[in-house]
Amino acid sequence: MQQHTITEILNRPISRELLARDLLRLAYVAKDGTPRNIPIAFTWNGSQIVLCTTKNAPKLHALRHNPQVALTIDTEVHPPKILLLRGRAELDVVDGIPEEYLQMNGSYEMTPEQRVEWEAEVRSLYDGMVRIVITPTWAKLIDFDTTLPTAVEELVRQRAERQRA
């Protein structure tokens, strides 16, 4: 998929709404060869998805072995709005707490006092983290109004051909 196409999809208003959400689902292949799909907090920096995790997270071993990932960000209403992304995970081990981690967890309701306590707890627990940075190499937005799943688009096209015949 061409970069300009990915950019156009990601700049659509619905995509922007989805990229502002708290959680996505990260799909990857575990070291034992079986699939994994986990919910994880994220932030969008305008060109990349950034996830943060502990330095001992099992997913890191898998991502070092096979960095190809698929991401899903969607809504819980019907019809859902769905943003599907694919890319390659780059791992960045950092000392301390990445600013993105504090940012992605900043949307949860906390009083200022709770926030101070939470940050102190986080800083005492982690001596460092791993930033998982994903630059989208493929994107599809499904809103069931202007876009549909590929298989449904194919059925609509086949039906139209039958009706013309």
Buried (B, 14 or more C-beta within 10 A) or exposed (E): EEEEEBEEBBEBEBBEEBBEBBEBEBBBBBBEEEEBEBEBBBBBEEEBBBBBBEEEBEBBEBBEEBBEBBBBBBBEEEEEBBBBBBBBBEBEEBEEBBEBBBBBBEEEEBEEEEBEEBBEEBEEEBEEBBBBBBBBEEBBBBBEEEBBEEEEEEEEEEEEEEEEE
